Amino acid sequence: MQMLTPSLAAFVALNTLVFAGPEQLPSAKEMKEVAPAPAPSCFNWSGFYIGGFGGYKRSNVDLDLTLSGSWSVAPQARDLGEAAGSGDLDNDGAEAGGLIGYNFQWNCWVLGIEADGGYLWARQSGDSGTIFPADASPFHIRSSFQTHYLFTLAPRIGYVLGRWLPYVTGGLAVGDLKYAQDFAFPGIGVHEGGDHTRTNAGWMVGGGLQYALTSHWAVRAQYEYIDLGDIDFDSQFGTIVGPGLSHHQAELTEHNISFAIMYKF
């Protein structure tokens, strides 16, 4: 009985090894199927680039006319004149220009800086028509506003999605403002007014979407909101009760949509 027990134990152990068999190792195909997929690579936007653009600009021009001095003796004429010389003188037009910039890329994030310069065809003029106040001679007011160029310099940040690069931007905007306004009193032969031109520094904010056609060529669409501040000047004309004083002011904001083609070095 004592000899039977060790023999039985050995028999059980041998059968366990036979039926269990050797441990199966995963095949090369199975290892390939379970291996994690490599992280997707991002298109390379880094480096210097240049380009040209064209677009459409909508200018919001807010006029404000303040009359004082001898206008106070004709309050109805003053009120009618201030109303006719104030308000909106909005205009729109085309824009064309060039750009240069540089991008630095970290993984899929793109940081860059870009300078743009363009010529604008944005101008507008208006005439109030003849105003007939009860306390002064009839008169009319002519107003005009125009801007010829716009430069921007701004950083931007974007994130690469395949060959697409959506981004936001904001920075410095510089442009010229030319504003003219005058009064004409045909019945008494009096003319008053003037004009002023100034280059203003303001700000811009916007965003866009670029698409890489090749490793060097890309296209984009962009929107910018631009605030170039205001421009003002004073004028006067003489009357028998003293000078009529006028303060003319115009404020300019712009909505700019452009399309560009760029070459990356």
C-alpha positions in Angstrom: 0.0 0.0 0.0 2.9 2.3 0.8 4.5 1.6 -2.6 1.1 2.2 -4.4 0.7 5.8 -3.2 3.9 7.3 -4.8 3.2 5.4 -8.0 -0.4 6.8 -8.2 0.9 10.4 -7.6 3.5 10.0 -10.4 0.8 8.7 -12.7 -1.5 11.7 -12.1 1.3 14.2 -12.6 2.3 12.6 -15.9 -1.3 12.7 -17.3 -1.6 16.4 -16.3 1.5 17.3 -18.4 0.4 15.2 -21.4 -3.2 16.6 -21.6 -2.3 20.2 -20.8 0.3 20.3 -23.5 2.9 23.1 -23.9 1.8 26.8 -23.5 0.9 28.4 -26.8 2.8 31.6 -27.7 1.1 34.3 -29.8 1.9 34.2 -33.5 3.6 37.1 -35.4 0.2 37.8 -37.1 -1.6 38.0 -33.7 1.1 40.3 -32.3 0.7 42.6 -35.3 -3.0 42.8 -34.9 -2.9 43.8 -31.2 0.0 46.3 -31.6 -1.2 50.0 -31.1 -1.6 52.0 -34.3 1.1 54.7 -34.8 0.1 58.3 -34.0 -1.1 60.2 -37.1 1.5 62.6 -38.4 0.7 66.3 -39.0 1.3 68.2 -42.2 4.4 70.4 -41.8 3.5 74.2 -42.0 6.8 75.4 -40.5 9.0 77.9 -42.3 8.7 81.2 -44.2 6.0 81.8 -46.7 4.8 84.6 -49.1 1.6 85.1 -51.0 -1.0 87.3 -52.6 -4.6 88.0 -51.7 -7.8 89.6 -52.9 -11.0 90.3 -51.1 -14.0 92.4 -50.2 -14.1 95.1 -47.5 -17.2 96.5 -45.8 -16.4 99.8 -44.1 -18.7 101.2 -41.3 -18.2 105.0 -41.2 -19.9 106.8 -38.3 -20.2 110.6 -38.7 -20.7 113.1 -35.9 -21.2 116.8 -36.6 -21.4 119.3 -33.7 -22.3 123.0 -34.4 -21.7 125.9 -32.0 -20.9 129.6 -32.0 -23.3 131.6 -34.0 -25.3 128.5 -34.8 -26.9 129.0 -31.4 -28.9 131.9 -32.7 -30.6 129.6 -35.1 -31.4 126.5 -33.1 -33.6 124.9 -35.7 -30.9 125.2 -38.4 -28.3 123.9 -35.9 -30.4 120.8 -35.1 -31.2 120.1 -38.7 -27.6 120.6 -39.7 -26.3 118.3 -37.0 -28.7 115.6 -37.9 -27.9 115.8 -41.6 -24.1 115.9 -41.0 -24.2 112.9 -38.7 -25.1 109.2 -39.1 -23.6 106.5 -41.3 -21.6 106.9 -44.5 -20.9 103.2 -45.0 -19.0 102.1 -48.0 -17.5 98.9 -49.5 -15.0 97.9 -52.1 -12.3 95.5 -53.2 -8.9 95.0 -51.7 -5.7 93.4 -53.2 -2.3 93.0 -51.8 0.5 90.7 -50.6 1.7 88.9 -47.4 4.7 87.4 -45.8 5.0 85.3 -42.7 6.7 82.6 -40.7 5.3 79.6 -38.9 6.9 77.6 -36.0 5.3 74.1 -35.5 5.3 72.0 -32.3 3.6 68.7 -32.9 0.3 69.7 -34.5 0.2 73.2 -33.0 1.3 76.1 -35.3 2.5 79.5 -34.0 3.2 82.2 -36.5 3.4 85.9 -37.3 2.3 87.5 -40.5 2.4 90.9 -42.2 -0.1 92.0 -44.8 -0.4 95.0 -47.0 -3.2 95.9 -49.4 -4.7 98.7 -51.5 -8.4 99.4 -51.0 -11.1 100.7 -53.3 -13.4 101.9 -50.5 -15.0 105.3 -50.7 -18.4 107.0 -50.4 -19.9 110.4 -50.6 -23.3 111.9 -49.8 -25.4 115.1 -50.1 -28.1 116.0 -47.6 -30.1 117.8 -50.2 -31.3 121.3 -49.5 -32.4 121.9 -45.9 -35.0 124.7 -45.3 -34.9 125.9 -41.6 -37.3 128.5 -40.4 -34.6 130.6 -38.7 -31.8 130.6 -41.3 -31.0 130.6 -45.0 -31.4 127.2 -46.9 -28.2 125.1 -47.0 -27.0 121.7 -47.8 -24.2 119.5 -46.4 -21.8 117.3 -48.5 -19.8 114.5 -46.9 -17.2 112.1 -48.2 -14.9 109.4 -46.8 -12.3 107.2 -48.3 -9.5 104.9 -47.3 -6.7 103.7 -49.6 -4.5 101.2 -47.9 -4.4 98.8 -44.9 -1.4 97.1 -43.2 -1.7 94.5 -40.5 1.0 92.8 -38.3 -0.3 90.0 -36.1 0.6 86.7 -34.4 -1.6 83.7 -35.0 -2.2 80.2 -33.6 -3.7 77.2 -35.2 -4.0 73.4 -35.0 -3.3 71.0 -37.9 -6.1 68.7 -39.0 -4.8 66.6 -41.9 -3.9 69.1 -44.6 -6.2 71.8 -43.0 -5.0 74.5 -40.7 -7.8 76.5 -38.8 -6.3 79.5 -36.9 -7.1 82.6 -35.0 -5.2 85.9 -35.2 -5.2 89.4 -33.8 -2.8 92.4 -33.6 -1.9 95.8 -35.2 -3.7 97.5 -38.0 -2.6 100.7 -39.8 -4.6 102.5 -42.4 -5.3 106.0 -43.9 -8.6 107.9 -43.3 -9.6 110.8 -45.5 -12.7 112.7 -44.4 -14.3 115.8 -46.0 -17.5 117.7 -45.1 -18.7 121.2 -46.1 -21.8 123.5 -46.0 -23.1 125.5 -48.8 -25.6 128.4 -48.4 -26.5 129.2 -52.1 -28.8 132.1 -51.2 -26.1 134.1 -49.4 -23.0 132.7 -51.2 -21.4 131.4 -48.0 -19.3 128.2 -48.0 -17.9 126.4 -45.0 -16.1 123.2 -44.3 -12.8 121.4 -44.9 -11.1 118.0 -45.1 -8.5 116.1 -43.2 -6.3 113.1 -43.9 -4.6 111.0 -41.3 -2.9 107.6 -40.9 -4.3 105.8 -37.8 -3.0 102.8 -35.9 -5.7 100.5 -34.6 -6.3 96.8 -34.0 -7.7 93.8 -35.7 -8.9 90.3 -34.8 -10.0 87.4 -36.9 -9.5 83.9 -38.1 -9.1 81.7 -41.1 -8.8 78.3 -42.7 -5.9 77.1 -44.8 -5.5 74.0 -47.0 -2.2 72.6 -48.3 -2.4 71.8 -52.0 1.1 70.4 -52.0 4.1 70.6 -49.7 4.7 74.2 -50.9 1.5 75.6 -52.2 -1.6 76.4 -50.0 -4.8 78.4 -50.2 -6.9 80.1 -47.5 -10.0 82.1 -46.6 -9.8 84.7 -43.8 -12.1 87.1 -42.0 -10.9 90.2 -40.0 -12.7 92.8 -37.9 -10.6 96.0 -38.0 -11.0 99.2 -35.8 -9.0 102.2 -37.1 -10.3 104.7 -34.6 -11.5 108.2 -35.6 -10.5 111.3 -37.5 -11.7 114.9 -36.8 -11.2 118.5 -37.8 -12.8 121.9 -37.1 -14.1 124.6 -39.5 -15.8 128.0 -39.2 -17.4 130.7 -41.2 -18.1 134.3 -40.4 -21.6 135.9 -39.8 -22.8 139.2 -38.6 -23.3 137.7 -35.1 -19.9 136.0 -35.0 -18.3 132.8 -36.4 -20.2 129.6 -36.9 -18.1 126.8 -35.5 -18.3 123.2 -36.7 -16.6 120.1 -35.3 -16.5 117.2 -37.8 -15.7 113.6 -36.7 -15.7 110.2 -38.3 -15.0 106.7 -36.9 -14.0 103.8 -39.0 -14.4 100.0 -38.5 -14.1 97.4 -41.2 -15.2 93.8 -42.0 -12.7 92.2 -44.3 -13.1 88.9 -46.2 -10.1 87.7 -48.3 -8.8 84.7 -50.2 -5.1 84.1 -50.6 -2.7 81.7 -52.3 0.7 81.1 -50.6 4.1 79.5 -51.3 6.0 78.0 -48.4 9.8 77.7 -48.7 
